[in-house]
Amino acid sequence: MFKNLIAPIQAWLLSQKRCVGCGTELSKGVKKEVRGQMTVTCKCGRIFIHDQVKDSYRRALFDEV
């Protein structure tokens, strides 16, 4: 039930290109190329994958980091 309340807010934050944890802009994060994908690490420690074709972000899976 709790996830049903949080998921739309997190999706909205990602559509605004902001971190789901602290709300800072992901463009200010540390960018690094890992296995052919651009990863962005926020100042709060969350890791995101940047899709450069769609210009969108998503949370990284455990096996991607």
N, CA, C and O atoms as a printed pandas DataFrame, in Angstrom:
     atom_number atom_name residue_name chain_id  residue_number  x_coord  y_coord  z_coord
0              1         N          MET        A               1    0.814   -1.192    0.000
1              2        CA          MET        A               1    0.000    0.000    0.000
2              3         C          MET        A               1    0.862    1.263    0.000
3              4         O          MET        A               1    0.570    2.225   -0.710
4              5         N          PHE        A               2    1.929    1.248    0.806
5              6        CA          PHE        A               2    2.807    2.413    0.886
6              7         C          PHE        A               2    3.461    2.695   -0.463
7              8         O          PHE        A               2    3.626    3.851   -0.852
8              9         N          LYS        A               3    3.835    1.625   -1.176
9             10        CA          LYS        A               3    4.461    1.791   -2.487
10            11         C          LYS        A               3    3.493    2.417   -3.487
11            12         O          LYS        A               3    3.911    3.160   -4.375
12            13         N          ASN        A               4    2.209    2.121   -3.348
13            14        CA          ASN        A               4    1.208    2.698   -4.241
14            15         C          ASN        A               4    1.093    4.211   -4.057
15            16         O          ASN        A               4    0.688    4.918   -4.980
16            17         N          LEU        A               5    1.441    4.703   -2.888
17            18        CA          LEU        A               5    1.395    6.140   -2.639
18            19         C          LEU        A               5    2.662    6.844   -3.113
19            20         O          LEU        A               5    2.602    7.981   -3.581
20            21         N          ILE        A               6    3.802    6.180   -2.994
21            22        CA          ILE        A               6    5.090    6.787   -3.293
22            23         C          ILE        A               6    5.438    6.723   -4.782
23            24         O          ILE        A               6    6.053    7.653   -5.304
24            25         N          ALA        A               7    5.063    5.662   -5.466
25            26        CA          ALA        A               7    5.455    5.447   -6.867
26            27         C          ALA        A               7    5.073    6.604   -7.792
27            28         O          ALA        A               7    5.908    7.007   -8.602
28            29         N          PRO        A               8    3.866    7.160   -7.720
29            30        CA          PRO        A               8    3.550    8.278   -8.619
30            31         C          PRO        A               8    4.392    9.525   -8.341
31            32         O          PRO        A               8    4.731   10.262   -9.266
32            33         N          ILE        A               9    4.725    9.757   -7.098
33            34        CA          ILE        A               9    5.562   10.917   -6.746
34            35         C          ILE        A               9    6.972   10.720   -7.291
35            36         O          ILE        A               9    7.568   11.652   -7.832
36            37         N          GLN        A              10    7.505    9.508   -7.149
37            38        CA          GLN        A              10    8.833    9.227   -7.674
38            39         C          GLN        A              10    8.845    9.315   -9.200
39            40         O          GLN        A              10    9.817    9.811   -9.770
40            41         N          ALA        A              11    7.820    8.860   -9.860
41            42        CA          ALA        A              11    7.741    8.944  -11.322
42            43         C          ALA        A              11    7.695   10.406  -11.762
43            44         O          ALA        A              11    8.315   10.774  -12.759
44            45         N          TRP        A              12    6.972   11.226  -11.032
45            46        CA          TRP        A              12    6.903   12.648  -11.361
46            47         C          TRP        A              12    8.260   13.313  -11.183
47            48         O          TRP        A              12    8.674   14.114  -12.021
48            49         N          LEU        A              13    8.965   12.981  -10.084
49            50        CA          LEU        A              13   10.293   13.554   -9.860
50            51         C          LEU        A              13   11.257   13.151  -10.966
51            52         O          LEU        A              13   12.033   13.984  -11.434
52            53         N          LEU        A              14   11.225   11.894  -11.393
53            54        CA          LEU        A              14   12.108   11.448  -12.472
54            55         C          LEU        A              14   11.754   12.122  -13.794
55            56         O          LEU        A              14   12.643   12.406  -14.597
56            57         N          SER        A              15   10.477   12.381  -14.029
57            58        CA          SER        A              15   10.095   13.077  -15.261
58            59         C          SER        A              15   10.581   14.528  -15.242
59            60         O          SER        A              15   10.800   15.124  -16.296
60            61         N          GLN        A              16   10.747   15.086  -14.058
61            62        CA          GLN        A              16   11.284   16.439  -13.908
62            63         C          GLN        A              16   12.811   16.433  -13.845
63            64         O          GLN        A              16   13.429   17.479  -13.647
64            65         N          LYS        A              17   13.427   15.245  -14.014
65            66        CA          LYS        A              17   14.887   15.048  -13.963
66            67         C          LYS        A              17   15.464   15.444  -12.608
67            68         O          LYS        A              17   16.472   16.144  -12.516
68            69         N          ARG        A              18   14.782   14.965  -11.550
69            70        CA          ARG        A              18   15.209   15.227  -10.188
70            71         C          ARG        A              18   15.357   13.905   -9.441
71            72         O          ARG        A              18   14.729   12.905   -9.790
72            73         N          CYS        A              19   16.185   13.916   -8.422
73            74        CA          CYS        A              19   16.420   12.728   -7.596
74            75         C          CYS        A              19   15.164   12.412   -6.793
75            76         O          CYS        A              19   14.488   13.319   -6.309
76            77         N          VAL        A              20   14.852   11.124   -6.650
77            78        CA          VAL        A              20   13.667   10.717   -5.903
78            79         C          VAL        A              20   13.903   10.781   -4.402
79            80         O          VAL        A              20   12.947   10.724   -3.628
80            81         N          GLY        A              21   15.148   10.899   -3.977
81            82        CA          GLY        A              21   15.444   10.941   -2.551
82            83         C          GLY        A              21   15.543   12.340   -1.997
83            84         O          GLY        A              21   14.921   12.660   -0.984
84            85         N          CYS        A              22   16.333   13.185   -2.664
85            86        CA          CYS        A              22   16.582   14.526   -2.119
86            87         C          CYS        A              22   16.012   15.640   -2.987
87            88         O          CYS        A              22   15.939   16.779   -2.528
88            89         N          GLY        A              23   15.611   15.363   -4.207
89            90        CA          GLY        A              23   14.980   16.348   -5.060
90            91         C          GLY        A              23   15.922   17.250   -5.840
91            92         O          GLY        A              23   15.464   18.170   -6.517
92            93         N          THR        A              24   17.237   17.009   -5.763
93            94        CA          THR        A              24   18.157   17.856   -6.513
94            95         C          THR        A              24   18.158   17.451   -7.987
95            96         O          THR        A              24   17.776   16.334   -8.337
96            97         N          GLU        A              25   18.585   18.364   -8.831
97            98        CA          GLU        A              25   18.626   18.097  -10.265
98            99         C          GLU        A              25   19.692   17.046  -10.560
99           100         O          GLU        A              25   20.807   17.122  -10.043
100          101         N          LEU        A              26   19.348   16.074  -11.387
101          102        CA          LEU        A              26   20.279   14.999  -11.711
102          103         C          LEU        A              26   21.399   15.472  -12.627
103          104         O          LEU        A              26   22.426   14.803  -12.735
104          105         N          SER        A              27   21.223   16.603  -13.283
105          106        CA          SER        A              27   22.293   17.135  -14.127
106          107         C          SER        A              27   23.490   17.585  -13.289
107          108         O          SER        A              27   24.593   17.733  -13.815
108          109         N          LYS        A              28   23.280   17.803  -11.994
109          110        CA          LYS        A              28   24.366   18.214  -11.100
110          111         C          LYS        A              28   25.100   17.021  -10.495
111          112         O          LYS        A              28   26.087   17.205   -9.782
112          113         N          GLY        A              29   24.635   15.807  -10.766
113          114        CA          GLY        A              29   25.248   14.608  -10.210
114          115         C          GLY        A              29   26.533   14.234  -10.926
115          116         O          GLY        A              29   26.871   14.799  -11.966
116          117         N          VAL        A              30   27.241   13.270  -10.351
117          118        CA          VAL        A              30   28.505   12.788  -10.913
118          119         C          VAL        A              30   28.185   11.759  -11.997
119          120         O          VAL        A              30   27.526   10.753  -11.735
120          121         N          LYS        A              31   28.655   12.021  -13.210
121          122        CA          LYS        A              31   28.396   11.130  -14.343
122          123         C          LYS        A              31   29.584   10.217  -14.581
123          124         O          LYS        A              31   30.737   10.636  -14.487
124          125         N          LYS        A              32   29.280    8.943  -14.895
125          126        CA          LYS        A              32   30.329    7.970  -15.153
126          127         C          LYS        A              32   29.796    6.931  -16.127
127          128         O          LYS        A              32   28.636    6.529  -16.044
128          129         N          GLU        A              33   30.655    6.496  -17.055
129          130        CA          GLU        A              33   30.300    5.468  -18.031
130          131         C          GLU        A              33   30.565    4.097  -17.414
131          132         O          GLU        A              33   31.696    3.797  -17.034
132          133         N          VAL        A              34   29.520    3.255  -17.311
133          134        CA          VAL        A              34   29.648    1.912  -16.754
134          135         C          VAL        A              34   28.956    0.940  -17.694
135          136         O          VAL        A              34   27.750    1.036  -17.921
136          137         N          ARG        A              35   29.724    0.000  -18.241
137          138        CA          ARG        A              35   29.191   -1.047  -19.127
138          139         C          ARG        A              35   28.377   -0.475  -20.283
139          140         O          ARG        A              35   27.341   -1.030  -20.650
140          141         N          GLY        A              36   28.836    0.616  -20.848
141          142        CA          GLY        A              36   28.163    1.199  -21.998
142          143         C          GLY        A              36   26.964    2.061  -21.663
143          144         O          GLY        A              36   26.279    2.537  -22.568
144          145         N          GLN        A              37   26.691    2.275  -20.374
145          146        CA          GLN        A              37   25.571    3.110  -19.961
146          147         C          GLN        A              37   26.092    4.270  -19.125
147          148         O          GLN        A              37   27.067    4.121  -18.388
148          149         N          MET        A              38   25.448    5.416  -19.238
149          150        CA          MET        A              38   25.824    6.572  -18.452
150          151         C          MET        A              38   25.114    6.503  -17.108
151          152         O          MET        A              38   23.885    6.531  -17.055
152          153         N          THR        A              39   25.877    6.413  -16.022
153          154        CA          THR        A              39   25.297    6.418  -14.685
154          155         C          THR        A              39   25.498    7.790  -14.067
155          156         O          THR        A              39   26.511    8.451  -14.297
156          157         N          VAL        A              40   24.526    8.203  -13.285
157          158        CA          VAL        A              40   24.583    9.472  -12.576
158          159         C          VAL        A              40   24.392    9.167  -11.102
159          160         O          VAL        A              40   23.407    8.542  -10.707
160          161         N          THR        A              41   25.351    9.618  -10.284
161          162        CA          THR        A              41   25.267    9.418   -8.844
162          163         C          THR        A              41   24.911   10.748   -8.197
163          164         O          THR        A              41   25.622   11.739   -8.363
164          165         N          CYS        A              42   23.821   10.764   -7.468
165          166        CA          CYS        A              42   23.360   11.970   -6.790
166          167         C          CYS        A              42   24.189   12.194   -5.528
167          168         O          CYS        A              42   24.901   11.296   -5.079
168          169         N          LYS        A              43   24.093   13.386   -4.962
169          170        CA          LYS        A              43   24.843   13.694   -3.747
170          171         C          LYS        A              43   24.353   12.872   -2.557
171          172         O          LYS        A              43   25.084   12.707   -1.581
172          173         N          CYS        A              44   23.123   12.354   -2.625
173          174        CA          CYS        A              44   22.603   11.529   -1.535
174          175         C          CYS        A              44   22.986   10.059   -1.699
175          176         O          CYS        A              44   22.694    9.248   -0.820
176          177         N          GLY        A              45   23.644    9.698   -2.828
177          178        CA          GLY        A              45   24.132    8.344   -3.009
178          179         C          GLY        A              45   23.303    7.464   -3.919
179          180         O          GLY        A              45   23.730    6.358   -4.250
180          181         N          ARG        A              46   22.151    7.910   -4.328
181          182        CA          ARG        A              46   21.331    7.106   -5.233
182          183         C          ARG        A              46   21.930    7.136   -6.637
183          184         O          ARG        A              46   22.464    8.154   -7.077
184          185         N          ILE        A              47   21.832    6.010   -7.326
185          186        CA          ILE        A              47   22.433    5.874   -8.649
186          187         C          ILE        A              47   21.317    5.740   -9.681
187          188         O          ILE        A              47   20.371    4.974   -9.498
188          189         N          PHE        A              48   21.444    6.492  -10.757
189          190        CA          PHE        A              48   20.455    6.518  -11.827
190          191         C          PHE        A              48   21.130    6.191  -13.148
191          192         O          PHE        A              48   22.335    6.392  -13.302
192          193         N          ILE        A              49   20.353    5.685  -14.103
193          194        CA          ILE        A              49   20.814    5.433  -15.467
194          195         C          ILE        A              49   20.196    6.509  -16.355
195          196         O          ILE        A              49   18.987    6.737  -16.331
196          197         N          HIS        A              50   21.053    7.166  -17.139
197          198        CA          HIS        A              50   20.577    8.217  -18.047
198          199         C          HIS        A              50   20.484    7.648  -19.449
199          200         O          HIS        A              50   21.488    7.223  -20.021
200          201         N          ASP        A              51   19.283    7.640  -20.002
201          202        CA          ASP        A              51   19.055    7.224  -21.384
202          203         C          ASP        A              51   19.228    8.459  -22.253
203          204         O          ASP        A              51   18.373    9.345  -22.259
204          205         N          GLN        A              52   20.333    8.521  -22.988
205          206        CA          GLN        A              52   20.662    9.723  -23.741
206          207         C          GLN        A              52   19.781    9.902  -24.969
207          208         O          GLN        A              52   19.593   11.027  -25.431
208          209         N          VAL        A              53   19.239    8.816  -25.503
209          210        CA          VAL        A              53   18.364    8.914  -26.674
210          211         C          VAL        A              53   17.032    9.556  -26.280
211          212         O          VAL        A              53   16.558   10.475  -26.948
212          213         N          LYS        A              54   16.435    9.066  -25.193
213          214        CA          LYS        A              54   15.152    9.593  -24.723
214          215         C          LYS        A              54   15.319   10.791  -23.792
215          216         O          LYS        A              54   14.348   11.484  -23.490
216          217         N          ASP        A              55   16.554   11.036  -23.333
217          218        CA          ASP        A              55   16.863   12.078  -22.363
218          219         C          ASP        A              55   16.006   11.909  -21.106
219          220         O          ASP        A              55   15.341   12.841  -20.654
220          221         N          SER        A              56   16.045   10.679  -20.550
221          222        CA          SER        A              56   15.284   10.376  -19.347
222          223         C          SER        A              56   16.176    9.614  -18.367
223          224         O          SER        A              56   17.239    9.110  -18.731
224          225         N          TYR        A              57   15.722    9.543  -17.123
225          226        CA          TYR        A              57   16.458    8.862  -16.067
226          227         C          TYR        A              57   15.601    7.761  -15.472
227          228         O          TYR        A              57   14.372    7.809  -15.520
228          229         N          ARG        A              58   16.278    6.765  -14.907
229          230        CA          ARG        A              58   15.591    5.712  -14.141
230          231         C          ARG        A              58   16.555    5.235  -13.073
231          232         O          ARG        A              58   17.766    5.420  -13.188
232          233         N          ARG        A              59   16.010    4.619  -12.029
233          234        CA          ARG        A              59   16.843    4.096  -10.963
234          235         C          ARG        A              59   17.636    2.901  -11.483
235          236         O          ARG        A              59   17.114    2.092  -12.250
236          237         N          ALA        A              60   18.886    2.793  -11.069
237          238        CA          ALA        A              60   19.741    1.690  -11.484
238          239         C          ALA        A              60   19.404    0.435  -10.699
239          240         O          ALA        A              60   19.080    0.499   -9.513
240          241         N          LEU        A              61   19.482   -0.701  -11.367
241          242        CA          LEU        A              61   19.285   -1.983  -10.702
242          243         C          LEU        A              61   20.590   -2.405  -10.034
243          244         O          LEU        A              61   21.652   -1.876  -10.361
244          245         N          PHE        A              62   20.520   -3.349   -9.106
245          246        CA          PHE        A              62   21.698   -3.784   -8.368
246          247         C          PHE        A              62   22.783   -4.355   -9.283
247          248         O          PHE        A              62   23.971   -4.141   -9.044
248          249         N          ASP        A              63   22.377   -5.082  -10.331
249          250        CA          ASP        A              63   23.375   -5.693  -11.205
250          251         C          ASP        A              63   23.957   -4.709  -12.220
251          252         O          ASP        A              63   24.873   -5.071  -12.959
252          253         N          GLU        A              64   23.456   -3.485  -12.275
253          254        CA          GLU        A              64   23.971   -2.463  -13.193
254          255         C          GLU        A              64   25.057   -1.595  -12.576
255          256         O          GLU        A              64   25.750   -0.874  -13.293
256          257         N          VAL        A              65   25.213   -1.653  -11.283
257          258        CA          VAL        A              65   26.202   -0.788  -10.634
258          259         C          VAL        A              65   27.437   -1.532  -10.250
259          260         O          VAL        A              65   28.365   -0.944   -9.693
